């Protein structure tokens, strides 16, 4: 049987990872850490899921290690005595106050020693599984791939028989949405109750004294948006209603994205993509583009078209007869300016792209995607 050791915080990501490993047939040891965190209710939630799994026939070795005396002297808003937990978007600058210095190095070091001990005692290979993901990379430097590559190398050269221990990071390139999807898959395989599993978690950095999530910390916002993206209602208990926390999360996300667009985009790009304006004909940089390559959304880098789909319509804007199979471009009725047209928007970020008309090449279905150059980013194909 495959063996794994993992950090079970009691949060969404590590709980999903536990389900992932169980569904894939691992025998698992879990370690949780009390490091003086304000949201220590997560440890109680971790124990609840361990108990639930035991009742369903899944025996998990679970240990809680007390690091509060050591890490309690660290500077972080997450730790008891630290400054107030910031609220807002999970990628906002103020969220850096929630970084606990060297936290993941400390956690991983303990996991490595424990995994190596199991490998020696049981004469087996052991994987250290961690639930870090791409959404963490912006704020938490100890969640980045290069950190774990360096850490694994350091541990390997610092221990005998290190060839028996390796790191497994299945969510490293994913996000909260892909983690939830994976959890749905795993929980279905295990025949468990998805809502019960995730009700027994805590993601909030500032829950109240009853353990109810605030819905306003950066971690809350990220989680709420992930559940909403999949059309789910988060089963965890919030201090206010699901509608309230969702509306707040959506507002926070819109403001964060708008601030980012205003900073990254030119005035014309912002006007076109976020305010649905139209560039003048024959002025855009791609209307007469002939090179081979791909066309991406300027706002979110979502792939929209390829050069093979482009044709010269003579209209003065980039014209495409087909969208990329993975583009999923939104078609929306538009009655502005006294006309009835079909607006097209990016499916990933709702950027206004242009309009679609029925005067395209008949060989490809007769549609013409009339797209603003200002909404596109072109990447030339390598020779």
C-alpha positions as CSV (number, residue, x, y, z in Angstrom):
1,X,0.0,0.0,0.0
2,X,1.2,3.5,-0.8
3,X,2.2,5.5,2.3
4,X,1.9,9.2,2.9
5,X,2.4,11.7,5.6
6,X,0.6,15.1,5.4
7,X,-0.1,18.3,7.2
8,X,-3.8,18.5,8.1
9,X,-4.5,22.1,9.1
10,X,-8.3,21.5,9.2
11,X,-8.7,23.9,6.3
12,X,-10.2,23.4,2.9
13,X,-7.1,22.6,1.0
14,X,-5.6,20.0,3.4
15,X,-9.0,18.4,3.9
16,X,-9.4,18.0,0.1
17,X,-5.9,16.6,-0.1
18,X,-6.7,14.0,2.6
19,X,-9.8,12.9,0.5
20,X,-7.6,12.8,-2.6
21,X,-5.1,10.5,-0.9
22,X,-7.7,8.2,0.6
23,X,-9.5,7.9,-2.8
24,X,-6.1,7.0,-4.4
25,X,-5.5,4.2,-1.9
26,X,-2.9,5.7,0.4
27,X,-2.4,4.7,4.1
28,X,-2.0,8.1,5.7
29,X,-0.6,9.7,8.8
30,X,-1.7,13.3,9.5
31,X,0.0,16.0,11.6
32,X,-1.7,19.1,12.7
33,X,0.1,22.0,14.3
34,X,-0.9,24.3,17.1
35,X,1.4,27.3,16.5
36,X,-0.6,29.9,18.5
37,X,-2.8,30.7,15.5
38,X,-5.9,32.8,16.2
39,X,-8.0,30.4,14.2
40,X,-7.1,27.4,16.3
41,X,-10.7,26.2,15.8
42,X,-9.2,24.6,12.6
43,X,-7.7,21.9,14.9
44,X,-11.1,21.0,16.3
45,X,-12.4,20.8,12.7
46,X,-9.6,18.5,11.7
47,X,-10.4,16.2,14.6
48,X,-14.1,16.1,13.6
49,X,-13.2,14.9,10.1
50,X,-10.8,12.3,11.5
51,X,-13.7,11.0,13.7
52,X,-16.1,11.1,10.8
53,X,-13.7,9.1,8.7
54,X,-13.1,6.5,11.5
55,X,-16.9,6.1,11.7
56,X,-16.9,5.3,8.0
57,X,-14.2,2.8,8.3
58,X,-11.1,4.9,7.4
59,X,-8.6,4.8,10.1
60,X,-6.1,7.7,10.0
61,X,-3.2,8.2,12.4
62,X,-3.5,11.8,13.6
63,X,-1.2,13.8,15.8
64,X,-1.4,17.4,17.0
65,X,2.0,18.9,17.7
66,X,2.3,22.0,19.9
67,X,4.6,24.6,18.5
68,X,3.0,27.6,20.2
69,X,5.8,28.3,22.6
70,X,8.3,28.5,19.8
71,X,6.3,30.1,17.0
72,X,4.3,32.3,19.4
73,X,7.3,34.7,19.4
74,X,7.0,35.2,15.6
75,X,5.6,38.4,14.1
76,X,2.4,37.7,12.2
77,X,-1.2,38.9,12.4
78,X,-2.2,35.2,12.4
79,X,-0.7,34.6,15.8
80,X,-2.3,35.4,19.1
81,X,-1.2,38.9,20.2
82,X,-0.5,40.0,16.6
83,X,-2.2,42.9,14.9
84,X,-5.8,42.6,13.6
85,X,-6.4,40.2,10.7
86,X,-6.7,42.3,7.5
87,X,-9.9,42.0,5.4
88,X,-10.2,42.2,1.7
89,X,-8.9,40.3,-1.4
90,X,-6.6,37.4,-0.8
91,X,-3.9,38.8,-3.2
92,X,-4.0,42.3,-1.7
93,X,-0.8,43.8,-0.3
94,X,-2.1,44.0,3.3
95,X,-2.5,40.2,3.3
96,X,1.3,39.8,3.7
97,X,0.8,40.5,7.4
98,X,-0.7,37.0,7.6
99,X,2.6,35.4,6.6
100,X,4.1,33.5,9.5
101,X,7.9,33.6,9.1
102,X,9.4,30.2,8.0
103,X,6.1,28.4,8.9
104,X,6.1,25.9,6.1
105,X,9.8,25.2,6.4
106,X,9.2,24.3,10.1
107,X,6.1,22.2,9.3
108,X,7.9,20.4,6.4
109,X,10.9,19.7,8.5
110,X,8.8,17.9,11.1
111,X,6.9,16.0,8.4
112,X,10.2,15.0,6.8
113,X,11.6,13.6,10.1
114,X,8.3,11.8,10.7
115,X,8.2,10.4,7.2
116,X,11.8,9.2,7.3
117,X,11.1,7.5,10.7
118,X,8.1,5.6,9.2
119,X,10.2,4.7,6.1
120,X,12.9,3.2,8.3
121,X,10.5,1.5,10.7
122,X,8.3,0.0,8.0
123,X,10.9,-0.4,5.3
124,X,8.9,1.5,2.7
125,X,8.8,4.6,0.6
126,X,6.9,7.5,2.1
127,X,5.4,10.6,0.3
128,X,5.0,13.9,2.1
129,X,1.8,15.3,0.7
130,X,1.1,19.0,0.9
131,X,-2.0,21.0,-0.3
132,X,-0.2,24.2,-1.4
133,X,-1.6,25.7,-4.6
134,X,-1.1,28.6,-7.1
135,X,-3.4,30.9,-5.3
136,X,-1.0,30.9,-2.4
137,X,2.0,31.9,-4.5
138,X,1.3,35.7,-4.7
139,X,1.4,36.3,-0.9
140,X,3.1,33.3,0.6
141,X,6.7,32.8,-0.6
142,X,6.9,29.5,1.3
143,X,4.2,28.1,-1.0
144,X,6.1,28.6,-4.2
145,X,7.4,25.6,-6.3
146,X,11.1,26.8,-6.1
147,X,10.8,26.8,-2.3
148,X,9.8,23.2,-2.1
149,X,12.4,22.1,-4.7
150,X,15.1,23.8,-2.6
151,X,13.7,22.3,0.6
152,X,13.5,18.8,-0.7
153,X,17.1,19.1,-2.0
154,X,18.3,20.3,1.4
155,X,16.5,17.6,3.3
156,X,17.8,15.0,0.9
157,X,21.5,15.9,1.4
158,X,21.0,16.3,5.2
159,X,19.6,12.8,5.9
160,X,20.6,9.2,5.5
161,X,18.2,7.1,3.4
162,X,16.5,10.2,2.1
163,X,15.8,8.3,-1.1
164,X,12.9,6.8,0.7
165,X,11.1,10.1,1.2
166,X,9.7,12.4,-1.5
167,X,7.4,15.4,-1.7
168,X,4.0,15.2,-3.5
169,X,2.3,18.5,-4.3
170,X,-0.8,17.6,-6.4
171,X,-2.4,21.0,-6.3
172,X,0.7,23.1,-6.9
173,X,-0.5,24.4,-10.3
174,X,-4.1,24.4,-9.4
175,X,-6.4,26.8,-7.5
176,X,-9.2,26.7,-5.0
177,X,-11.7,25.8,-7.8
178,X,-9.7,22.8,-9.1
179,X,-9.1,21.7,-5.5
180,X,-12.9,21.6,-4.8
181,X,-13.5,19.7,-8.0
182,X,-10.9,17.2,-7.0
183,X,-12.5,16.9,-3.6
184,X,-15.9,16.2,-5.2
185,X,-14.4,13.4,-7.2
186,X,-12.6,11.9,-4.3
187,X,-15.5,12.1,-1.9
188,X,-17.8,10.5,-4.5
189,X,-15.3,7.6,-4.8
190,X,-15.2,7.3,-1.0
191,X,-19.0,7.5,-0.8
192,X,-18.8,10.2,1.9
193,X,-20.9,13.3,2.5
194,X,-19.3,16.3,0.8
195,X,-21.2,18.9,2.8
196,X,-20.4,17.3,6.1
197,X,-16.7,17.0,5.2
198,X,-16.4,20.7,4.4
199,X,-18.7,21.8,7.2
200,X,-16.0,20.2,9.4
201,X,-13.3,22.7,8.1
202,X,-12.2,26.2,8.8
203,X,-10.6,28.6,6.4
204,X,-11.3,31.9,8.1
205,X,-8.4,33.7,9.8
206,X,-10.8,35.6,12.1
207,X,-13.7,33.4,13.2
208,X,-15.7,34.5,16.1
209,X,-15.7,32.9,19.6
210,X,-18.3,30.4,18.4
211,X,-16.0,29.3,15.5
212,X,-18.2,30.8,12.8
213,X,-16.2,32.1,9.8
214,X,-16.2,35.9,9.3
215,X,-16.5,35.7,5.5
216,X,-14.2,38.8,5.3
217,X,-10.6,37.6,5.6
218,X,-8.6,37.1,2.4
219,X,-8.8,33.3,3.0
220,X,-12.6,33.5,3.4
221,X,-13.0,35.5,0.2
222,X,-11.0,33.0,-1.8
223,X,-13.0,30.0,-0.5
224,X,-16.4,31.7,-1.0
225,X,-15.6,32.5,-4.6
226,X,-14.4,28.9,-5.3
227,X,-17.7,27.5,-4.0
228,X,-19.7,30.0,-6.0
229,X,-17.7,29.3,-9.1
230,X,-18.9,25.7,-9.0
231,X,-22.5,26.7,-8.2
232,X,-22.2,25.4,-4.6
233,X,-23.2,26.9,-1.3
234,X,-20.4,26.6,1.3
235,X,-21.7,24.3,4.1
236,X,-19.4,25.9,6.7
237,X,-21.2,28.3,9.2
238,X,-20.7,32.0,8.6
239,X,-21.5,34.9,11.0
240,X,-24.0,36.1,8.4
241,X,-26.0,34.5,5.6
242,X,-24.5,32.8,2.6
243,X,-26.0,35.5,0.4
244,X,-24.4,38.3,2.5
245,X,-20.9,36.7,2.5
246,X,-21.1,35.9,-1.2
247,X,-22.2,39.4,-2.2
248,X,-19.3,40.8,-0.2
249,X,-16.8,38.4,-1.8
250,X,-18.0,39.3,-5.3
251,X,-17.7,43.0,-4.5
252,X,-14.2,42.6,-3.2
253,X,-13.2,40.6,-6.2
254,X,-14.7,43.1,-8.6
255,X,-12.8,46.0,-6.9
256,X,-9.6,44.1,-6.8
257,X,-9.8,43.1,-10.5
258,X,-10.8,46.7,-11.5
259,X,-7.8,48.1,-9.6
260,X,-5.5,45.6,-11.3
261,X,-7.0,46.4,-14.8
262,X,-6.6,50.1,-14.3
263,X,-2.9,49.6,-13.4
264,X,-2.0,47.1,-16.1
265,X,-4.1,48.2,-19.1
266,X,-3.7,51.2,-21.3
267,X,-6.5,53.7,-21.3
268,X,-7.9,52.4,-24.5
269,X,-7.6,48.7,-23.4
270,X,-9.5,49.5,-20.2
271,X,-12.2,51.5,-22.0
272,X,-12.8,48.7,-24.5
273,X,-12.7,45.7,-22.2
274,X,-14.2,47.1,-19.0
275,X,-16.5,49.8,-20.3
276,X,-17.5,48.2,-23.6
277,X,-16.3,51.0,-25.9
278,X,-15.1,50.3,-29.5
279,X,-11.8,51.3,-31.0
280,X,-12.0,53.2,-34.4
281,X,-11.8,51.0,-37.5
282,X,-8.3,50.4,-39.0
283,X,-6.6,51.8,-35.9
284,X,-6.1,48.6,-33.9
285,X,-2.7,46.8,-33.9
286,X,-4.1,43.5,-35.0
287,X,-6.7,44.3,-37.7
288,X,-4.1,43.5,-40.4
289,X,-2.0,41.0,-38.5
290,X,-0.8,38.2,-40.7
291,X,1.6,36.2,-38.5
292,X,0.8,32.7,-37.2
293,X,0.0,32.6,-33.6
294,X,-2.6,32.7,-30.8
295,X,-4.8,35.5,-29.6
296,X,-5.5,35.8,-25.8
297,X,-7.7,38.0,-23.7
298,X,-5.7,41.1,-22.7
299,X,-7.2,41.0,-19.2
300,X,-6.8,37.4,-18.1
301,X,-4.7,35.6,-20.8
302,X,-7.5,33.2,-21.7
303,X,-7.0,31.7,-25.2
304,X,-9.7,33.0,-27.6
305,X,-8.6,32.5,-31.2
306,X,-5.8,31.3,-33.4
307,X,-4.4,32.8,-36.6
308,X,-6.0,29.9,-38.5
309,X,-9.4,31.3,-37.5
310,X,-8.6,34.8,-38.7
311,X,-9.7,36.2,-42.1
312,X,-9.7,39.5,-43.9
313,X,-13.2,40.8,-43.8
314,X,-12.3,44.4,-44.8
315,X,-14.2,45.8,-41.8
316,X,-11.1,47.4,-40.1
317,X,-11.2,45.2,-37.0
318,X,-9.7,41.7,-36.5
319,X,-12.2,39.2,-37.8
320,X,-12.4,35.5,-36.9
321,X,-14.8,32.9,-38.3
322,X,-14.4,30.5,-35.3
323,X,-13.5,30.7,-31.7
324,X,-11.0,28.3,-30.0
325,X,-12.7,25.1,-28.7
326,X,-11.8,26.0,-25.2
327,X,-12.6,29.7,-25.4
328,X,-16.3,29.4,-24.3
329,X,-16.9,33.0,-25.4
330,X,-20.1,34.5,-24.0
331,X,-22.8,35.7,-26.5
332,X,-25.0,38.4,-25.0
333,X,-27.8,40.3,-26.6
334,X,-26.9,44.0,-26.9
335,X,-29.6,46.7,-27.5
336,X,-27.3,49.8,-27.1
337,X,-27.2,52.6,-29.7
338,X,-30.6,51.7,-31.0
339,X,-29.4,48.4,-32.5
340,X,-29.9,44.7,-31.8
341,X,-26.5,43.0,-31.8
342,X,-24.7,40.1,-30.1
343,X,-21.9,41.2,-27.9
344,X,-19.1,38.7,-27.1
345,X,-17.3,38.6,-23.8
346,X,-14.5,36.6,-22.4
347,X,-15.9,33.7,-20.4
348,X,-13.2,33.9,-17.8
349,X,-13.2,37.6,-16.9
350,X,-16.2,39.1,-18.7
351,X,-14.0,41.4,-20.8
352,X,-15.9,43.0,-23.7
353,X,-14.3,41.7,-26.9
354,X,-16.6,43.0,-29.6
355,X,-19.6,41.7,-31.5
356,X,-20.6,38.7,-33.6
357,X,-22.3,39.1,-37.0
358,X,-23.7,36.6,-39.6
359,X,-21.7,37.7,-42.6
360,X,-18.7,35.5,-42.2
361,X,-17.3,32.7,-44.4
362,X,-20.1,30.2,-45.1
363,X,-17.6,27.4,-45.2
364,X,-17.1,27.9,-41.5
365,X,-20.7,28.5,-40.5
366,X,-21.1,32.1,-41.6
367,X,-20.2,33.9,-38.4
368,X,-17.8,36.8,-38.1
369,X,-16.3,37.7,-34.7
370,X,-15.6,41.4,-35.0
371,X,-13.0,41.9,-32.2
372,X,-11.3,45.0,-30.9
373,X,-7.5,44.8,-31.1
374,X,-7.4,46.5,-27.7
375,X,-9.0,43.4,-26.1
376,X,-6.4,41.0,-27.5
377,X,-2.8,39.9,-26.7
378,X,-1.1,38.2,-29.7
379,X,1.6,35.5,-29.2
380,X,3.5,34.6,-32.3
381,X,4.0,30.9,-33.1
382,X,7.6,29.7,-32.7
383,X,9.3,28.9,-36.0
